Amino acid sequence: MMMRAAAAGTTTRVIADRTRFATPRPEHSGVSFDDVLLDPADAHPELAVVRAALARRDWPACRAVLDSAAPGGRTWLLSWAAQERGIEETLRYALHADPADGAAAALLGMHLTDVAWAARGRARAARVGAEQFAIFQDWLRRAEAVLIDGAARTPGDPALWAARLTTARGLQLGPAETRRRYDRMLAAHPHDYAGQAQYLQSLCPKWGGDWPRAHAWAAEATAAAPPGAAQGSLVAIAHLENWLELDEPEATAYLREEAVRDAVAQAAHRSVWHADFRREPGWVPAASAFAMAFSLMDERPAAGAVFAMLGRLAHRFPFSYLGGDPAAVVAGLRDRSLSPVGGVR
């Protein structure tokens, strides 16, 4: 995967027509932003409850938290909890006790997928060794076996279909099968943002898609979601993925194009800047995508508005695309965006 150094020294442009970036931007509040909080549990304490329950092998306590979450938030909680180590035995025991436990199947499938991706690494396919790739595929097949059985027993669980979008991509099952899984997820929950973020990856050229389809789909998903939904960030993510594929100076020029800036700003007004935007699981990843996009566009007031909303919070993705320590990257972009700039408001 390509990574770029953050361009901290870029020159701010004064844009004549800034109405598309009109936002209730607070001035620098004086709050200390010395520490960047990248752990999702800092925004959603219920995740810490799930982690603690998993650590003591208390599956009923995990289920109590997961069952109380809204469908979209539940998918995020499961995807974050899946990164915990040493949970496979607990989850297999839960599935043995109740083979129709969709939460246990989804979490185990996501966990095995996470292990697979950790074995593979984040490099481009051409840079993944044959032995490394074989291990990756083996773990994905284990995940897929769990998820197939789970989806057969509990087909109305959107988290299972969201998880199967990731395995479809890694196993290279093709666009038709990936779309089938996406449609099944939508049937279970029309606006599962975590699953949609996974589906967007499959539409990018690096996974066999193309840019026209990726951008068109992101716009369609944003328009289909209720005003104030996190889906608007899919537009920003699609443009960041497109930027990542370009060399300089074309990459920076791409993000500064009028059509790109307009599309991202409009999406922000429909999501993170909308009065109905709610701080439920997934809101930090959504806001982080806009914060990075506006920063790279050199739209400091717009970036500052989103960073001020985030406070000390941030999500590793997409800041990890800039290389280095994500916390340091976030701190640098945030401090720059919140610093007074003459002539730009």
Buried (B, 14 or more C-beta within 10 A) or exposed (E): EEEBEBBEEBEBEEBEEBEBBEBEBEEEEEEEBEEBBBBBBBBBEBBBBBBEBBEEBBBEBBBEBBEEBEBBBBBBBBBBBBBBEEBBEBBEEBBEEBBEBBBBBBBBBBBBBBBBBBBBEEEEEEEBEEEBEEBBBEBBBBBBEBBBBBBEBBEEBBBBBBBBBBBBBBBEBEBEEBBBBBEBBBEBBEBBBBBBBBBBBBBBEBBEBEBEBBBEBBBEBBEEBEEBBBBBBBBBBBBBBBBBBBEEEEBBEBBBEEEBBEBBBBBBBBBBBBEEBEEBBBBBBBBBBBBBBBBBBBBBBBBBBBBBBBBBBBBBBBBBBBBEEBBEBBBBBBBBBBEEBEEBE
